Each structure stands twice: as C-alpha cells, then as structure tokens.
C-alpha cells in the first residue's frame, strides 16, 4: 500500500479492490478525493455518514478524521492532492461524480506514483483539481447526520441495521436507555432534525446502497429498507435524490 507521505508535494492516485473493508479512524495531512469504481463505500466522520456508490464522490479535507468501510466487494479509487491544494472546507463534501471525473481518476490511479510523464501527470491533476471546484456541489440525499453522544449513536446504528423491520422511536429509545421524549429531544439537539426525518433519510440512503445489487428488484429494495409499498419508496427516493429508483439504478450501471 502506498503511503501518501511518500508522494512529497505531488498529487497521485491509488486503486485498491476489497472483498470487504474497514479502515481504522484516521486522517491525512493532505486533501483527498474518494470514489468507488464499483461497489459502495461507507464514509464516516464525527459529523455524518455518507454512502458513495459510483455515482458519487467525496472531497475529504486534510486533517479530518474519517473511516471507510464496505460490507461487499468494492473498488476504491482515490486521488491525494498536495497539502497546499487544500481549501477552507470544514467538512466532507459529497457530490455527483460526472463521467469525466471517473476517467481522470482512473488514469491517475493507473499511474500511481510512477506516471510515464511527470509533466502530463501534473497537468492532469491540475485540471482535476480545477474542475473539482465546479463539481463540488453537495448532492441531495447523500448524507446522514451523526450524533455526538455514544448512546444515541448506538441506538441509531441499531436502527440502521434493522431498516427492513418495523422499528420505530420507542425501540430506538429503549436501546439508548432513554424515555421516548428524551430520545426525541436528543435527536433534535444532536442531529438537528427529529427522529422521523432521520429515519426517512436513512431508508433512502440505505436504498442507494441496495440498488447497486442487480439481483434485487426495486420492490425487494423497498422492502429491505422498510417502505410500506414500492410506490411510497419511489416517491420518497425521488424527493431526496432527484431520481427514481430505476433511473438511479440505470445511472449506477451506466
């Protein structure tokens, strides 16, 4: 595995394929573009959880602690930029990954630390960094806020792992060890939204992950995320992502 510190002041790409993965919490001294060529990556920070299918990419500022996981095979692609290419972004930005980004990242990763022409590599990375300023518009429905307290995080993780089942506020409050009123208040304080809004977003976020599996029908994805019907799923998904589940799947496999 390449150590980003070995690159000095150069930008470079890194490609790693995993059957499953779970990195420790870590931070880099330089900004990072993270993208999945296939599969779906889960990106956690202290502030939120983001899912990265091939339709999405993430800009991670230097010095920001994060964790990357994947429960299924995933092709991780990342480009590290020199520390001076960082900006003032205080948090991860998840945005739509256009085809040109995917191809530039693929070329950078194919070169690694040994590009055939250093001047060409410098030009490619300069172009990519410039385009990222235009592309980094936060994508709708791409992130889930994370709480500060361990008890609430444990309860929300428990819910997220059981979205296919009829779990609700009372169940989550019981896991946290709080009354339902305390649980609801803590959600508003720590997440900025009520539990119902967090749950609706969690179902859609999980659906973006399941839609990557071509063996699952849209109806099965709806059931797996706890929606009452395929119609309810389609409406909620489109409201939060701007695409129908079928359109998302087609774009995913394009």
BAGU-607722 format. One record per atom (N, C-alpha, C): residue in one letter; atom name; x, y, z. Coordinates in steps of 0.05 Angstrom, whole numbers, always signed. Layout:
N
a;CA;X;Y;Z
...
% end
This chain:
254
x;N;+17;-24;+0
x;CA;+0;+0;+0
x;C;+18;+25;+0
x;N;+10;+45;-16
x;CA;+25;+69;-18
x;C;+20;+87;+6
x;N;+40;+98;+17
x;CA;+38;+118;+38
x;C;+37;+145;+26
x;N;+15;+161;+30
x;CA;+13;+188;+18
x;C;+37;+205;+23
x;N;+51;+201;+46
x;CA;+74;+217;+52
x;C;+97;+213;+33
x;N;+97;+190;+19
x;CA;+118;+184;+0
x;C;+117;+201;-25
x;N;+94;+214;-29
x;CA;+90;+229;-54
x;C;+102;+257;-53
x;N;+111;+266;-30
x;CA;+122;+293;-28
x;C;+100;+313;-34
x;N;+107;+332;-53
x;CA;+88;+353;-60
x;C;+72;+346;-85
x;N;+72;+321;-93
x;CA;+57;+313;-118
x;C;+29;+303;-111
x;N;+11;+305;-130
x;CA;-14;+291;-129
x;C;-11;+264;-141
x;N;-26;+244;-131
x;CA;-24;+217;-143
x;C;-50;+202;-137
x;N;-55;+181;-153
x;CA;-78;+165;-149
x;C;-71;+138;-137
x;N;-91;+126;-124
x;CA;-87;+100;-112
x;C;-112;+83;-117
x;N;-108;+58;-126
x;CA;-130;+40;-131
x;C;-127;+15;-114
x;N;-148;+8;-100
x;CA;-148;-16;-83
x;C;-176;-29;-84
x;N;-176;-55;-90
x;CA;-200;-70;-91
x;C;-203;-88;-66
x;N;-226;-88;-54
x;CA;-231;-103;-29
x;C;-255;-121;-32
x;N;-253;-145;-20
x;CA;-278;-161;-17
x;C;-296;-149;+4
x;N;-285;-141;+26
x;CA;-298;-124;+47
x;C;-275;-107;+58
x;N;-282;-86;+72
x;CA;-261;-69;+83
x;C;-272;-54;+107
x;N;-253;-47;+125
x;CA;-259;-29;+148
x;C;-233;-16;+156
x;N;-229;+9;+150
x;CA;-205;+22;+158
x;C;-208;+31;+187
x;N;-186;+35;+201
x;CA;-187;+48;+227
x;C;-194;+78;+222
x;N;-203;+91;+243
x;CA;-206;+120;+241
x;C;-178;+132;+237
x;N;-177;+150;+217
x;CA;-151;+162;+210
x;C;-155;+189;+197
x;N;-133;+203;+193
x;CA;-133;+229;+179
x;C;-108;+231;+163
x;N;-109;+245;+141
x;CA;-85;+250;+124
x;C;-77;+280;+126
x;N;-52;+285;+120
x;CA;-44;+313;+121
x;C;-49;+328;+96
x;N;-64;+315;+77
x;CA;-69;+327;+51
x;C;-99;+321;+44
x;N;-111;+338;+26
x;CA;-138;+332;+18
x;C;-140;+308;+0
x;N;-163;+296;-1
x;CA;-167;+270;-14
x;C;-193;+270;-30
x;N;-193;+260;-54
x;CA;-217;+254;-69
x;C;-222;+225;-68
x;N;-245;+217;-58
x;CA;-252;+188;-54
x;C;-275;+181;-72
x;N;-272;+157;-85
x;CA;-292;+148;-105
x;C;-291;+118;-106
x;N;-314;+106;-112
x;CA;-316;+77;-115
x;C;-321;+71;-145
x;N;-303;+57;-158
x;CA;-307;+50;-186
x;C;-330;+30;-188
x;N;-332;+12;-168
x;CA;-355;-6;-166
x;C;-359;-12;-137
x;N;-383;-23;-131
x;CA;-390;-27;-103
x;C;-399;-1;-90
x;N;-399;-1;-64
x;CA;-408;+23;-49
x;C;-392;+26;-24
x;N;-381;+49;-19
x;CA;-365;+55;+4
x;C;-382;+70;+25
x;N;-377;+64;+50
x;CA;-389;+80;+72
x;C;-367;+97;+84
x;N;-372;+123;+84
x;CA;-353;+142;+94
x;C;-365;+155;+120
x;N;-351;+151;+142
x;CA;-360;+162;+167
x;C;-341;+184;+177
x;N;-353;+205;+187
x;CA;-338;+226;+202
x;C;-352;+230;+228
x;N;-341;+247;+245
x;CA;-355;+252;+270
x;C;-382;+266;+266
x;N;-385;+277;+242
x;CA;-410;+293;+237
x;C;-431;+278;+222
x;N;-423;+258;+206
x;CA;-444;+245;+190
x;C;-434;+219;+177
x;N;-453;+205;+165
x;CA;-447;+181;+149
x;C;-455;+187;+120
x;N;-438;+180;+101
x;CA;-444;+183;+73
x;C;-439;+157;+59
x;N;-456;+151;+39
x;CA;-453;+127;+22
x;C;-443;+137;-5
x;N;-423;+123;-15
x;CA;-411;+130;-41
x;C;-413;+108;-61
x;N;-435;+106;-76
x;CA;-436;+89;-99
x;C;-421;+102;-122
x;N;-417;+89;-145
x;CA;-402;+102;-166
x;C;-413;+128;-177
x;N;-438;+134;-170
x;CA;-449;+159;-179
x;C;-440;+183;-163
x;N;-427;+177;-140
x;CA;-420;+198;-122
x;C;-390;+197;-115
x;N;-379;+220;-108
x;CA;-351;+222;-98
x;C;-351;+240;-74
x;N;-329;+239;-59
x;CA;-327;+256;-35
x;C;-300;+270;-35
x;N;-301;+295;-26
x;CA;-277;+311;-21
x;C;-273;+311;+9
x;N;-250;+301;+18
x;CA;-243;+299;+46
x;C;-221;+319;+52
x;N;-225;+339;+68
x;CA;-204;+358;+74
x;C;-181;+345;+90
x;N;-158;+356;+87
x;CA;-135;+346;+102
x;C;-139;+350;+132
x;N;-130;+330;+147
x;CA;-133;+332;+176
x;C;-159;+323;+188
x;N;-179;+316;+171
x;CA;-205;+308;+180
x;C;-206;+278;+186
x;N;-212;+270;+211
x;CA;-213;+242;+218
x;C;-237;+229;+205
x;N;-233;+205;+193
x;CA;-255;+191;+180
x;C;-249;+161;+179
x;N;-270;+146;+172
x;CA;-268;+117;+170
x;C;-282;+109;+144
x;N;-271;+90;+130
x;CA;-283;+79;+105
x;C;-288;+50;+109
x;N;-312;+41;+103
x;CA;-319;+13;+104
x;C;-335;+4;+80
x;N;-335;-22;+75
x;CA;-352;-34;+54
x;C;-359;-62;+62
x;N;-384;-68;+62
x;CA;-393;-95;+70
x;C;-394;-115;+47
x;N;-389;-105;+23
x;CA;-389;-121;-1
x;C;-365;-113;-18
x;N;-359;-129;-39
x;CA;-336;-121;-56
x;C;-338;-93;-66
x;N;-316;-78;-65
x;CA;-316;-50;-74
x;C;-288;-44;-85
x;N;-289;-28;-106
x;CA;-264;-18;-119
x;C;-259;+11;-111
x;N;-242;+14;-91
x;CA;-236;+41;-81
x;C;-217;+55;-100
x;N;-223;+80;-106
x;CA;-205;+97;-122
x;C;-202;+123;-108
x;N;-178;+133;-104
x;CA;-174;+158;-90
x;C;-151;+174;-103
x;N;-153;+200;-101
x;CA;-131;+217;-110
x;C;-124;+235;-87
x;N;-99;+235;-79
x;CA;-88;+252;-58
x;C;-76;+277;-71
x;N;-82;+300;-61
x;CA;-70;+325;-71
x;C;-50;+336;-51
x;N;-32;+352;-59
x;CA;-12;+364;-41
x;C;-27;+381;-19
x;N;-15;+383;+4
x;CA;-28;+399;+26
x;C;-36;+427;+17
x;N;-20;+439;+0
x;CA;-26;+467;-8
x;C;-50;+469;-26
x;N;-60;+446;-36
x;CA;-84;+446;-52
x;C;-110;+444;-36
x;N;-106;+443;-9
x;CA;-130;+442;+9
x;C;-143;+470;+8
x;N;-168;+470;+17
x;CA;-183;+495;+19
x;C;-195;+498;+46
x;N;-214;+515;+49
x;CA;-225;+520;+76
x;C;-250;+503;+82
x;N;-255;+483;+66
x;CA;-279;+466;+71
x;C;-276;+453;+99
x;N;-295;+457;+117
x;CA;-293;+447;+144
x;C;-302;+418;+146
x;N;-314;+407;+126
x;CA;-326;+380;+127
x;C;-325;+367;+100
x;N;-331;+341;+100
x;CA;-333;+326;+75
x;C;-354;+338;+57
x;N;-349;+339;+31
x;CA;-369;+346;+11
x;C;-374;+322;-7
x;N;-399;+313;-7
x;CA;-407;+290;-25
x;C;-421;+302;-49
x;N;-413;+295;-73
x;CA;-424;+307;-97
x;C;-427;+287;-119
x;N;-442;+293;-139
x;CA;-446;+275;-162
x;C;-419;+273;-177
x;N;-413;+249;-186
x;CA;-387;+244;-200
x;C;-393;+242;-230
x;N;-386;+263;-245
x;CA;-391;+262;-274
x;C;-372;+242;-288
x;N;-378;+233;-312
x;CA;-361;+214;-326
x;C;-332;+224;-329
x;N;-328;+250;-333
x;CA;-300;+259;-337
x;C;-284;+255;-311
x;N;-297;+260;-288
x;CA;-283;+255;-263
x;C;-274;+226;-261
x;N;-292;+208;-268
x;CA;-286;+179;-266
x;C;-262;+172;-283
x;N;-261;+183;-307
x;CA;-239;+177;-325
x;C;-212;+189;-316
x;N;-213;+214;-306
x;CA;-189;+226;-296
x;C;-178;+211;-272
x;N;-196;+203;-254
x;CA;-188;+188;-231
x;C;-176;+161;-239
x;N;-189;+148;-259
x;CA;-179;+122;-268
x;C;-151;+124;-279
x;N;-146;+145;-294
x;CA;-119;+150;-305
x;C;-98;+155;-283
x;N;-106;+172;-264
x;CA;-88;+178;-242
x;C;-81;+153;-226
x;N;-101;+136;-221
x;CA;-97;+112;-206
x;C;-80;+92;-221
x;N;-83;+91;-248
x;CA;-66;+73;-264
x;C;-37;+81;-263
x;N;-31;+107;-260
x;CA;-4;+116;-258
x;C;+8;+112;-230
x;N;-8;+116;-209
x;CA;+3;+115;-182
x;C;+25;+135;-178
x;N;+47;+126;-166
x;CA;+69;+144;-161
x;C;+90;+144;-183
x;N;+84;+130;-205
x;CA;+103;+128;-227
x;C;+90;+135;-254
x;N;+82;+160;-258
x;CA;+70;+167;-283
x;C;+91;+166;-305
x;N;+83;+159;-330
x;CA;+102;+158;-352
x;C;+114;+185;-359
x;N;+98;+206;-353
x;CA;+107;+233;-359
x;C;+99;+251;-336
x;N;+118;+259;-319
x;CA;+111;+275;-295
x;C;+96;+301;-303
x;N;+104;+313;-325
x;CA;+91;+338;-333
x;C;+62;+333;-341
x;N;+57;+310;-354
x;CA;+29;+303;-361
x;C;+13;+298;-336
x;N;+25;+284;-317
x;CA;+11;+278;-292
x;C;+4;+304;-277
x;N;+23;+323;-277
x;CA;+18;+348;-264
x;C;-5;+363;-277
x;N;-6;+362;-304
x;CA;-27;+376;-319
x;C;-54;+362;-313
x;N;-54;+336;-313
x;CA;-80;+321;-307
x;C;-90;+328;-279
x;N;-73;+327;-260
x;CA;-82;+333;-232
x;C;-89;+362;-229
x;N;-76;+380;-243
x;CA;-83;+408;-242
x;C;-111;+412;-253
x;N;-117;+399;-276
x;CA;-143;+400;-288
x;C;-165;+389;-269
x;N;-159;+365;-258
x;CA;-178;+353;-240
x;C;-183;+371;-216
x;N;-163;+382;-204
x;CA;-167;+400;-181
x;C;-183;+424;-188
x;N;-178;+435;-212
x;CA;-194;+459;-220
x;C;-223;+451;-225
x;N;-228;+429;-237
x;CA;-256;+420;-242
x;C;-271;+414;-216
x;N;-256;+404;-196
x;CA;-269;+398;-171
x;C;-282;+422;-159
x;N;-270;+445;-163
x;CA;-283;+470;-153
x;C;-310;+474;-165
x;N;-314;+466;-189
x;CA;-340;+468;-203
x;C;-359;+445;-196
x;N;-348;+422;-192
x;CA;-364;+398;-188
x;C;-374;+394;-159
x;N;-361;+407;-140
x;CA;-367;+401;-112
x;C;-392;+415;-102
x;N;-414;+409;-115
x;CA;-440;+418;-105
x;C;-452;+395;-89
x;N;-458;+400;-63
x;CA;-468;+377;-47
x;C;-492;+364;-60
x;N;-491;+337;-62
x;CA;-512;+321;-74
x;C;-535;+317;-54
x;N;-560;+319;-63
x;CA;-583;+315;-45
x;C;-584;+285;-37
x;N;-593;+281;-12
x;CA;-597;+254;-2
x;C;-573;+237;+1
x;N;-549;+250;+5
x;CA;-524;+235;+5
x;C;-512;+230;+32
x;N;-523;+244;+53
x;CA;-510;+242;+79
x;C;-531;+239;+101
x;N;-522;+228;+123
x;CA;-539;+223;+147
x;C;-525;+236;+171
x;N;-537;+255;+185
x;CA;-523;+267;+207
x;C;-517;+247;+229
x;N;-495;+251;+243
x;CA;-486;+234;+264
x;C;-488;+249;+291
x;N;-495;+235;+312
x;CA;-498;+248;+338
x;C;-471;+250;+352
x;N;-470;+265;+374
x;CA;-446;+268;+390
x;C;-444;+247;+412
x;N;-467;+239;+422
x;CA;-466;+221;+446
x;C;-465;+192;+437
x;N;-449;+175;+451
x;CA;-447;+147;+444
x;C;-473;+132;+447
x;N;-490;+139;+466
x;CA;-516;+126;+470
x;C;-534;+130;+446
x;N;-535;+154;+436
x;CA;-552;+159;+412
x;C;-540;+146;+387
x;N;-514;+147;+385
x;CA;-501;+134;+362
x;C;-506;+104;+362
x;N;-505;+91;+385
x;CA;-511;+62;+387
x;C;-539;+57;+379
x;N;-558;+73;+388
x;CA;-586;+69;+381
x;C;-591;+72;+351
x;N;-579;+93;+339
x;CA;-583;+97;+310
x;C;-570;+76;+293
x;N;-546;+67;+302
x;CA;-534;+44;+288
x;C;-551;+20;+289
x;N;-564;+15;+312
x;CA;-582;-8;+315
x;C;-605;-6;+296
x;N;-617;+18;+294
x;CA;-639;+22;+275
x;C;-630;+19;+247
x;N;-607;+30;+239
x;CA;-597;+29;+212
x;C;-593;+0;+203
x;N;-585;-17;+222
x;CA;-580;-45;+215
x;C;-606;-61;+213
x;N;-629;-49;+220
x;CA;-654;-63;+221
x;C;-676;-48;+205
x;N;-668;-33;+185
x;CA;-688;-17;+170
x;C;-709;-34;+156
x;N;-703;-59;+151
x;CA;-723;-77;+138
x;C;-745;-84;+157
x;N;-742;-79;+182
x;CA;-762;-87;+202
x;C;-777;-62;+212
x;N;-800;-66;+224
x;CA;-816;-43;+234
x;C;-806;-32;+260
x;N;-782;-21;+259
x;CA;-771;-8;+283
x;C;-779;+21;+284
x;N;-782;+32;+307
x;CA;-790;+60;+310
x;C;-778;+74;+333
x;N;-789;+96;+340
x;CA;-778;+113;+361
x;C;-777;+99;+388
x;N;-798;+84;+395
x;CA;-798;+70;+421
x;C;-775;+50;+423
x;N;-771;+35;+401
x;CA;-749;+15;+400
x;C;-722;+29;+403
x;N;-718;+50;+388
x;CA;-692;+64;+389
x;C;-687;+76;+417
x;N;-708;+88;+429
x;CA;-705;+99;+455
x;C;-698;+78;+476
x;N;-709;+54;+473
x;CA;-703;+32;+491
x;C;-673;+24;+489
x;N;-663;+23;+464
x;CA;-634;+17;+461
x;C;-617;+38;+474
x;N;-625;+63;+471
x;CA;-609;+85;+483
x;C;-612;+86;+513
x;N;-633;+73;+524
x;CA;-637;+74;+553
x;C;-651;+99;+562
x;N;-666;+112;+544
x;CA;-680;+137;+550
x;C;-710;+134;+546
x;N;-725;+153;+557
x;CA;-753;+154;+551
x;C;-757;+164;+522
x;N;-780;+160;+510
x;CA;-783;+168;+482
x;C;-782;+199;+480
x;N;-791;+213;+501
x;CA;-789;+243;+500
x;C;-760;+252;+501
x;N;-744;+239;+518
x;CA;-716;+246;+519
x;C;-702;+239;+493
x;N;-709;+216;+482
x;CA;-696;+208;+457
x;C;-703;+228;+435
x;N;-728;+236;+433
x;CA;-736;+255;+412
x;C;-721;+282;+416
x;N;-719;+291;+441
x;CA;-705;+316;+446
x;C;-676;+314;+439
x;N;-663;+292;+446
x;CA;-635;+289;+440
x;C;-630;+287;+409
x;N;-648;+275;+395
x;CA;-646;+275;+365
x;C;-646;+303;+354
x;N;-665;+319;+364
x;CA;-667;+347;+354
x;C;-641;+363;+361
x;N;-631;+358;+385
x;CA;-608;+373;+395
x;C;-582;+364;+380
x;N;-579;+338;+376
x;CA;-554;+328;+366
x;C;-554;+324;+335
x;N;-577;+319;+324
x;CA;-579;+314;+295
x;C;-589;+339;+280
x;N;-603;+356;+294
x;CA;-615;+379;+281
x;C;-642;+373;+268
x;N;-651;+348;+270
x;CA;-676;+340;+258
x;C;-690;+321;+277
x;N;-717;+318;+275
x;CA;-730;+297;+292
x;C;-723;+269;+282
x;N;-728;+249;+299
x;CA;-721;+222;+292
x;C;-735;+213;+266
x;N;-760;+222;+262
x;CA;-775;+214;+238
x;C;-761;+223;+213
x;N;-749;+247;+213
x;CA;-735;+257;+190
x;C;-709;+241;+185
x;N;-695;+235;+207
x;CA;-670;+219;+205
x;C;-677;+192;+194
x;N;-699;+180;+203
x;CA;-706;+153;+194
x;C;-713;+152;+165
x;N;-728;+173;+156
x;CA;-735;+174;+127
x;C;-710;+177;+110
x;N;-691;+193;+119
x;CA;-666;+196;+103
x;C;-649;+171;+104
x;N;-649;+157;+127
x;CA;-634;+132;+130
x;C;-645;+111;+111
x;N;-671;+109;+108
x;CA;-682;+90;+89
x;C;-674;+95;+61
x;N;-674;+120;+53
x;CA;-666;+127;+25
x;C;-636;+122;+21
x;N;-620;+129;+41
x;CA;-591;+125;+39
x;C;-584;+96;+36
x;N;-598;+79;+52
x;CA;-593;+51;+50
x;C;-602;+40;+23
x;N;-623;+51;+12
x;CA;-633;+43;-14
x;C;-613;+48;-36
x;N;-598;+70;-34
x;CA;-578;+76;-54
x;C;-556;+54;-54
x;N;-552;+42;-31
x;CA;-533;+20;-29
x;C;-544;-6;-41
x;N;-569;-12;-34
x;CA;-581;-37;-43
x;C;-586;-37;-73
x;N;-592;-14;-85
x;CA;-597;-12;-113
x;C;-573;-20;-130
x;N;-550;-20;-118
x;CA;-525;-29;-132
x;C;-525;-59;-137
x;N;-542;-74;-123
x;CA;-543;-103;-126
x;C;-564;-110;-148
x;N;-555;-118;-172
x;CA;-574;-123;-194
x;C;-592;-147;-189
x;N;-585;-164;-169
x;CA;-602;-187;-163
x;C;-627;-179;-147
x;N;-628;-155;-137
x;CA;-651;-146;-122
x;C;-670;-129;-139
x;N;-695;-136;-139
x;CA;-715;-119;-153
x;C;-719;-93;-138
x;N;-731;-74;-151
x;CA;-738;-49;-137
x;C;-757;-54;-113
x;N;-775;-72;-117
x;CA;-794;-80;-96
x;C;-779;-92;-72
x;N;-759;-109;-78
x;CA;-743;-121;-56
x;C;-727;-100;-42
x;N;-717;-80;-56
x;CA;-702;-58;-43
x;C;-721;-43;-25
x;N;-745;-37;-35
x;CA;-765;-23;-19
x;C;-770;-38;+7
x;N;-775;-64;+5
x;CA;-780;-80;+29
x;C;-756;-80;+47
x;N;-732;-82;+35
x;CA;-708;-83;+51
x;C;-701;-58;+66
x;N;-714;-36;+58
x;CA;-710;-10;+72
x;C;-734;-2;+89
x;N;-754;-20;+90
x;CA;-776;-14;+108
x;C;-799;+3;+97
x;N;-800;+6;+71
x;CA;-822;+22;+59
x;C;-847;+5;+58
x;N;-870;+18;+61
x;CA;-896;+4;+61
x;C;-903;-7;+33
x;N;-894;+7;+13
x;CA;-900;-2;-15
x;C;-879;+9;-33
x;N;-879;-3;-58
x;CA;-859;+7;-77
x;C;-865;+35;-86
x;N;-890;+42;-86
x;CA;-898;+70;-93
x;C;-888;+90;-73
x;N;-891;+83;-47
x;CA;-881;+101;-26
x;C;-851;+103;-27
x;N;-838;+81;-34
x;CA;-808;+82;-37
x;C;-800;+100;-59
x;N;-813;+97;-82
x;CA;-806;+113;-106
x;C;-809;+143;-100
x;N;-831;+150;-87
x;CA;-836;+179;-81
x;C;-816;+190;-62
x;N;-810;+175;-41
x;CA;-790;+185;-21
x;C;-762;+186;-33
x;N;-755;+166;-49
x;CA;-729;+166;-62
x;C;-725;+189;-81
x;N;-745;+194;-98
x;CA;-743;+216;-117
x;C;-742;+243;-103
x;N;-757;+245;-81
x;CA;-758;+271;-67
x;C;-731;+278;-55
x;N;-715;+258;-48
x;CA;-689;+263;-35
x;C;-665;+261;-53
x;N;-667;+247;-75
x;CA;-644;+245;-93
x;C;-648;+258;-120
x;N;-673;+264;-127
x;CA;-679;+276;-153
x;C;-681;+256;-176
x;N;-679;+230;-169
x;CA;-682;+208;-189
x;C;-701;+187;-178
x;N;-714;+173;-197
x;CA;-730;+150;-188
x;C;-710;+127;-182
x;N;-719;+106;-167
x;CA;-701;+84;-162
x;C;-691;+71;-188
x;N;-708;+68;-208
x;CA;-700;+56;-233
x;C;-679;+73;-248
x;N;-684;+99;-248
x;CA;-665;+117;-261
x;C;-638;+117;-246
x;N;-639;+115;-220
x;CA;-614;+113;-204
x;C;-599;+88;-212
x;N;-613;+66;-213
x;CA;-601;+40;-220
x;C;-589;+41;-248
x;N;-603;+52;-267
x;CA;-592;+54;-294
x;C;-567;+71;-295
x;N;-567;+93;-280
x;CA;-543;+110;-279
x;C;-520;+96;-265
x;N;-527;+81;-245
x;CA;-506;+66;-230
x;C;-491;+47;-248
x;N;-506;+33;-265
x;CA;-493;+12;-282
x;C;-486;+23;-309
x;N;-488;+49;-314
x;CA;-481;+60;-340
x;C;-452;+57;-346
% end
